[in-house]
Structure formats: structure tokens, C-alpha cells
């Protein structure tokens, strides 16, 4: 799901290793601009929520009110964005105080669950999207009727926060940002190696790797740097593109309900070609143990890396215009999709005594002022038509808006947590050629088969 922080421990939740991507550490802003057409003038305070111009909402009481907001962002860019939002909102509404509480990442969801039982938790809580949302929806409020419709309509990807991921459903989360799993490449390395164009298929990728290796580069560097999700590299960035290369987005549910077996012939073929990256010398030989892969890429030793938007600013700060994004070409034919997903955001607890004010704050996220606060933290806005001043982040947005690629969710947000856990243990070994695709994918299929029937039905739960 969104990989921004250390993931919650497996003991805390069965879904603890579902990836929740997000930004990782630097606080430099990308300066994203507010999307065109996202005006916030209100014809009715009751339906408009807070506006960029400072217009009030009838949901804000005239007497002082205090809300509590919990997050698990640590000190990363998302924490900066949260503070920016709260500061801007409180400036518009001096009688509203929102206390920000940073909770430890390793047991954040356990704390949320425990506080829900006693009804002593926050009014507003950071929530990961996809299956995480559905797991914790019992103490979350549907946002329709609390957040202004105009604000909800500006957001994209809300279906990944509704029951059964229904596009017409009632969302439980107001997304904070848009995130991408994506590839990055070193332009200078490609030029020196004589790679004239970005590869778009397996065969083109293998060919590019041969040229890059001959020129002295590690073609694609893997390791657990950037996001400390375990001792080995996190495999679901790559796996997402392996599945994009096989299944249209409306068939990804097949991996959840079993219509497509993890060890089917198509899966075995795709993961076999992925494993060939190591055997053909396209990767570093120590993919299971390397920890400084980010340094190798930024330092010019490696030509490509599979990562995400949480490291874009880090790359552009260090490499300037020498870095660009590319869609990992894990397919026999050019891929027509890209992982473009609202990885997390804010929810209103079901027991909050100030749902009206909390809803107004969430509506503020979609306003001009709210988006400016997010943009100032270097994140990509999650509103329709958003743009950003960071050229590499903008390139990702253009994959969809200009190149017509289909947005896909993060694979690890829409398959069962137990399967994600199993993949964390087996998929890296497949790439390292320490385990055959048949054996590793067989483990995933066996894990799926041992789930309770309600967790492998046609309904996401």
C-alpha cells in the first residue's frame, strides 16, 4: 500500500505488511500548483465547506471547539503537509483548535482499535486506503453528508476507500496525496551506454541492460534502502507492474477471488522473465542484502531503480534534470497502465463528538488553500487535474493525463494481507534466483487457499 513509513507489525494486524506507500523523509517541497478549475467560492456555506478565500461554513460553531488528529507519519513529508493543513485551517477558523498527535508507526492501528473500543481516540485519524480502510471501517464514518459534496467530487480515487471499492459508494477516507509506484532512470547513463530510448518491453529492457552493463553501470539496482520495510527489498512495486502487464485493471479482482491463480501459467511466465533480470546481469547480485541502493542510483553507479513518489524530491534535488520517470516495462508488449493511487488520507471516527467540524476540515483539503498547503510539503495533490512544479512528478501525472495510461491501484492494497506477507518472503528470492517461480508462487497460491471463504470471495473485505 503506501510505503512511507515502517509498516505496522504483523502482530498488530493481519494486514500489517500491506504496503501503504507514501513519502519517505525529505521535506523539500515540489511546489505543486493548485489544479485548474478547483475554485472554492461557495453559494451556500452549508454545502461548500471552508474556502480558500476564508469563507466560513455553517458547520463551524461560534464557540471554541477542540479536535484531535492522529497520524503515523513521523517526520516525513506527509507530517509536514498535515501541519500545513492544520495551520491554514486554524487561521481561517480561530475558534477551532486541532491538536496533532504523532503516534508510533509500529502499533498505530492497534492504538486506533483500542481507542475505538473506549471511544477515547481521535476525531480525525490518518488511514491507509484499500483493504486497510475496509478492515477498520467499523469505527470510521462515511464521509457523504459530513464532507461537502463539491469537495468530494474534486478528489480522485475515492472508490479505493469505499465498501467493495464501489465507485458510487460512501468513502471513508479523504485522500491526502496521489502516489505512484514507478521507475526512475539516469539520463546520462542511458546516453553513455547508447540506450537511445526508454525500454517498453521485456526484450527492450534486456537489451538496454546489456548496453548499460557493458558501459560499467548496474542496470537496475535493488535493495531495501529508501523505505525500511524489512531486511530485503520490497517486491510489490515490481509485482504491481508484472500484473499490469497481464491483467486489465477490472480483472485485478481475479487475484483476490481466485479466478486467476497465483501460480497460473501466465503468472509463472511473467515472474520467470522477471527472475531473468538477475540471471542476465540486469541487477546487482546482492538483491537480497543490499541496503544502499538509493545511494548507488543517486551517485551514478546504477542506471535505473524501481521506487515511488516518496523519493522523487530526493532524486531531483541530487540529480537535477538528469533523472526521469519511466513505466517498468514488465510485459512482452508495451504496458498501457501505471500505478496511480491515493495511498492514504484522513478519516473521521464514528465516535467523534465534532463530526461536523471534522468534516469541514476534510473538505478544506480540496480547497485552493488546502491544496497549497499540501503542495508546499512536496506532495502531489489528489485532486482531478492537479499539476506540480517538480518535472518528474509532473511526468508521472502526464502518463495518465496526456499519454492515456490507465491508473491502477497498488497491488498490495487490493490483495489479502496474508498473501502480501507471503510475497514479502518469497518474491525477493524469486528475483534473486534462490527460489523458482513455481515454488514461490505456489506458496502464494497455498496462502490464498487457506484464507477463510469470506476473505477470498468476489467481494473485497
C-alpha positions, -999 to 999 in steps of 0.1 A, spaced: 0 0 0 16 33 6 52 29 16 61 59 36 70 46 70 78 14 88 48 -8 84 28 -19 114 39 -52 129 22 -84 119 12 -90 155 -7 -57 155 -28 -66 124 -32 -93 99 -27 -67 72 4 -52 87 25 -58 57 1 -44 31 22 -17 16 9 18 21 32 39 1 40 75 7 68 99 10 99 90 30 119 116 45 130 148 28 108 178 35 117 198 4 86 209 -15 79 203 -51 58 234 -53 28 217 -69 3 242 -83 -33 242 -75 -53 223 -102 -71 244 -127 -107 249 -121 -106 240 -84 -124 271 -72 -138 272 -37 -163 300 -37 -195 290 -20 -230 297 -28 -241 281 4 -219 278 35 -237 246 45 -226 228 13 -193 244 4 -172 239 35 -141 260 40 -129 281 11 -95 293 0 -107 329 4 -116 322 41 -153 320 38 -168 303 68 -190 272 70 -222 269 89 -209 237 104 -183 257 124 -197 266 159 -193 301 172 -178 288 205 -143 274 207 -140 237 198 -110 214 200 -104 183 179 -76 157 180 -59 144 149 -37 113 150 -11 104 124 17 78 120 39 99 96 68 105 119 87 135 105 82 127 68 67 150 41 32 138 50 37 151 86 47 185 71 16 185 49 -6 177 79 8 206 99 5 229 70 -32 219 66 -40 224 102 -22 257 105 -40 270 74 -74 258 86 -70 272 121 -60 306 105 -94 306 88 -112 294 119 -95 309 150 -121 293 173 -111 258 161 -81 240 176 -68 208 161 -43 190 183 -19 169 162 -7 137 179 21 117 162 17 81 171 43 54 167 42 36 134 47 1 146 15 -1 166 -6 28 152 -35 6 141 -36 -13 174 -38 20 192 -66 31 169 -86 -1 175 -81 1 213 -92 37 215 -122 30 194 -134 5 219 -131 30 247 -141 59 224 -111 79 236 -93 81 203 -90 110 179 -117 129 159 -96 126 128 -72 97 120 -48 90 92 -60 59 74 -44 38 47 -66 31 17 -77 -1 1 -81 -32 23 -68 -13 53 -98 10 51 -122 -19 49 -105 -36 78 -110 -7 102 -143 8 88 -162 -3 119 -150 28 137 -149 51 107 -177 74 94 -188 76 58 -179 110 45 -210 117 25 -231 142 44 -201 153 65 -177 165 38 -192 188 12 -201 171 -20 -182 197 -40 -150 187 -21 -155 150 -26 -161 155 -63 -127 171 -67 -109 141 -53 -98 112 -74 -95 75 -64 -122 77 -38 -135 43 -49 -105 27 -31 -119 39 2 -155 26 -2 -172 -7 6 -161 -33 -20 -143 -4 -38 -176 7 -53 -171 40 -74 -206 50 -62 -200 41 -26 -196 62 5 -159 69 11 -143 65 45 -111 84 37 -103 119 23 -71 113 4 -41 134 12 -20 129 -20 -15 109 -52 13 83 -51 30 64 -79 50 32 -79 73 40 -107 107 35 -123 134 62 -124 164 63 -147 196 82 -151 195 101 -185 233 104 -186 238 67 -181 214 59 -209 233 83 -233 267 70 -224 256 34 -229 239 41 -262 204 34 -250 185 57 -273 150 52 -259 134 41 -227 126 3 -229 89 -6 -232 90 -44 -233 110 -73 -217 132 -77 -248 140 -40 -250 147 -40 -213 171 -69 -216 189 -52 -245 192 -19 -226 206 -38 -196 233 -54 -218 244 -20 -230 243 -4 -196 263 -32 -180 289 -30 -208 292 7 -200 300 0 -164 266 6 -148 244 -16 -126 214 -16 -149 187 -19 -122 196 -16 -86 176 -34 -59 178 -31 -21 158 -21 10 170 15 11 146 43 8 118 26 27 127 4 57 101 -23 52 123 -53 60 157 -68 56 150 -74 18 137 -52 -9 100 -46 -11 87 -67 -40 52 -53 -46 64 -23 -66 76 -46 -93 48 -71 -88 23 -44 -95 38 -39 -130 40 -76 -136 3 -77 -131 -4 -46 -151 14 -64 -179 -10 -93 -176 -44 -81 -164 -66 -51 -172 -75 -31 -140 -110 -45 -139 -96 -80 -137 -73 -74 -108 -101 -86 -86 -94 -121 -101 -63 -123 -79 -84 -116 -49 -112 -140 -56 -91 -167 -72 -103 -166 -108 -66 -160 -116 -44 -184 -96 -11 -170 -84 7 -200 -99 -12 -199 -133 8 -203 -165 7 -166 -171 20 -158 -137 48 -183 -140 58 -169 -173 58 -133 -161 77 -139 -129 102 -161 -148 110 -132 -171 114 -110 -140 138 -135 -125 158 -134 -157 167 -98 -149 192 -112 -123 204 -141 -143 210 -118 -173 230 -94 -152 204 -67 -152 205 -63 -114 230 -62 -86 239 -98 -75 231 -89 -38 195 -80 -43 186 -98 -10 211 -80 12 218 -46 -3 209 -16 18 224 14 -1 206 10 -34 194 46 -32 229 58 -29 240 38 -59 213 54 -80 218 89 -69 256 85 -71 255 74 -107 266 38 -102 231 24 -112 211 34 -142 176 25 -130 156 19 -98 120 9 -91 107 31 -63 80 57 -58 70 93 -54 82 95 -18 118 96 -32 112 119 -62 123 151 -44 154 133 -32 163 123 -67 156 157 -83 175 175 -55 206 154 -61 204 147 -98 186 178 -111 174 173 -147 194 141 -151 166 119 -137 133 110 -153 105 86 -146 96 55 -167 69 28 -165 86 -5 -157 83 -25 -189 74 -59 -174 55 -72 -204 60 -86 -239 41 -57 -253 42 -20 -242 23 -15 -209 -7 8 -210 -11 13 -173 6 30 -144 2 27 -106 -15 60 -97 -32 57 -63 -43 77 -33 -23 58 -7 -36 74 24 -56 103 39 -78 113 68 -109 96 83 -135 108 108 -140 84 137 -175 71 143 -175 83 179 -162 118 173 -182 145 191 -173 170 164 -180 153 131 -194 185 116 -161 204 122 -140 174 113 -159 171 80 -154 208 73 -116 203 78 -116 174 54 -135 194 29 -108 221 33 -82 196 19 -98 200 -16 -98 238 -14 -72 261 -31 -57 269 3 -57 232 13 -40 221 -19 -14 248 -15 -6 235 20 -1 200 6 19 212 -24 42 232 -1 52 199 15 63 184 -18 34 161 -23 13 155 -55 -23 168 -49 -50 142 -51 -75 164 -69 -86 160 -105 -64 180 -129 -36 185 -104 -2 197 -117 31 200 -100 63 221 -105 85 191 -100 91 179 -136 95 142 -127 63 141 -107 46 160 -135 59 134 -159 41 108 -139 9 127 -139 13 131 -177 14 94 -182 -23 94 -174 -34 129 -184 -15 131 -217 -4 96 -226 -37 80 -218 -24 53 -195 -49 36 -172 -45 43 -135 -40 11 -114 -41 7 -76 -11 -5 -56 -13 -43 -59 -5 -48 -22 -35 -26 -13 -60 -49 -31 -48 -84 -23 -52 -101 10 -27 -92 37 -17 -128 43 -8 -131 6 12 -99 8 31 -113 38 38 -145 19 50 -125 -11 74 -105 11 91 -137 20 91 -154 -14 92 -129 -42 126 -114 -35 140 -149 -36 125 -154 -70 142 -124 -84 175 -135 -67 171 -169 -84 172 -185 -49 137 -199 -54 119 -210 -85 88 -190 -97 68 -223 -94 78 -227 -57 74 -191 -47 41 -185 -65 29 -219 -52 33 -205 -17 12 -175 -25 -15 -197 -40 -14 -220 -10 -17 -190 13 -47 -178 -7 -64 -212 -5 -61 -213 33 -79 -180 38 -114 -181 52 -140 -182 24 -152 -147 31 -117 -134 25 -115 -149 -10 -149 -142 -23 -159 -118 -51 -164 -90 -25 -135 -71 -11 -134 -72 26 
